[in-house]
Structure formats: structure tokens, C-alpha cells
């Protein structure tokens, strides 16, 4: 499972051969959720409001890179790392 970013204890992953809609997975303190590329939760739950806010902020900064990584993953190409929040 390719890790594309990690910040403030949040791990962001994107898998190969995934189904639509475009999405990524996030793990924070054992809580897991699937987010669309707009930062909306599709499945699961990150219980921390702060962590969810940080994930949305990160998505806002890196939407184009997430879209690029989704395309790479769907074509079995190497996914690129994305900068964390500072």
C-alpha cells in the first residue's frame, strides 16, 4: 500500500487497481477513512475533528497532485510522494 504522505500522525495512502470514484485512504491513530479528492469522507471515520480538518487542508493544497497520482495508480505507474503539511 503506497504511502503518499505523512503529517501530524496522519498517514495518507493510495492503492493501485482501485475502483472509482477517485479517492485516497487516511489512517490516524488506528481510525481509517476513505476520502474523495475533494476531502469528503466516503467511508470509515477519522474521529478527530482536527485530523479531518488537516486532511481537508492538505487536499486543498494538493488536489492536482492527487489527481495525477490517481491517474498513475490506475495505469499501474509509480505513484509520487506528496509534500506533507508543515
C-alpha positions as CSV (number, residue, x, y, z in Angstrom):
1,X,0.0,0.0,0.0
2,X,1.8,3.1,-1.2
3,X,2.1,5.8,1.3
4,X,2.0,9.2,-0.5
5,X,2.2,11.5,2.5
6,X,2.5,11.6,6.3
7,X,2.0,14.6,8.6
8,X,1.0,15.1,12.2
9,X,0.5,11.4,12.7
10,X,-1.8,11.1,9.7
11,X,-0.8,8.5,7.0
12,X,-2.2,9.1,3.5
13,X,-2.2,6.1,1.1
14,X,-3.3,5.4,-2.4
15,X,-3.7,1.9,-3.8
16,X,-3.2,0.5,-7.3
17,X,-6.1,-1.1,-9.2
18,X,-8.7,0.8,-7.1
19,X,-12.3,1.4,-8.1
20,X,-13.9,4.8,-8.9
21,X,-14.6,7.4,-7.7
22,X,-11.0,8.7,-7.3
23,X,-10.0,8.5,-3.6
24,X,-7.3,8.0,-1.1
25,X,-7.1,6.3,2.3
26,X,-6.2,8.0,5.6
27,X,-5.2,6.4,8.9
28,X,-4.9,8.4,12.1
29,X,-4.4,6.6,15.4
30,X,-6.0,3.4,14.1
31,X,-9.0,5.2,12.7
32,X,-9.3,4.7,9.0
33,X,-11.3,6.5,6.3
34,X,-11.6,6.8,2.6
35,X,-11.7,10.4,1.2
36,X,-12.6,11.6,-2.3
37,X,-10.2,14.0,-3.9
38,X,-12.2,17.0,-2.5
39,X,-11.6,15.9,1.1
40,X,-15.0,14.4,1.7
41,X,-15.3,11.2,3.7
42,X,-16.7,8.3,1.6
43,X,-16.3,5.5,4.1
44,X,-15.0,5.0,7.6
45,X,-14.3,7.6,10.2
46,X,-11.4,9.7,11.5
47,X,-12.8,10.5,14.9
48,X,-10.5,13.5,15.4
49,X,-12.1,16.7,14.0
50,X,-8.6,18.3,14.0
51,X,-7.2,15.4,11.9
52,X,-10.2,15.6,9.4
53,X,-9.6,19.4,9.2
54,X,-5.9,18.9,8.5
55,X,-6.6,16.3,5.8
56,X,-9.0,18.7,4.1
57,X,-6.4,21.5,4.3
58,X,-3.8,19.1,2.8
59,X,-6.2,18.1,0.0
60,X,-6.9,21.8,-0.9
61,X,-3.2,22.3,-1.3
62,X,-2.5,19.2,-3.3
63,X,-5.6,18.4,-5.4
64,X,-3.7,18.5,-8.7
65,X,-1.1,16.1,-7.4
66,X,-3.8,13.7,-6.0
67,X,-5.4,13.7,-9.4
68,X,-2.1,13.0,-11.1
69,X,-1.3,10.2,-8.6
70,X,-4.8,8.7,-9.2
71,X,-4.1,8.5,-12.9
72,X,-0.7,7.0,-12.3
73,X,-2.2,4.3,-10.0
74,X,-4.9,3.5,-12.4
75,X,-2.3,2.9,-15.1
76,X,0.0,0.8,-12.8
77,X,2.6,3.5,-12.8
78,X,4.7,4.6,-9.8
79,X,2.8,6.9,-7.5
80,X,4.6,10.1,-6.5
81,X,5.0,11.3,-2.9
82,X,3.1,14.4,-2.0
83,X,4.5,17.0,0.4
84,X,3.1,16.9,4.0
85,X,1.6,19.9,5.8
86,X,4.2,21.8,7.7
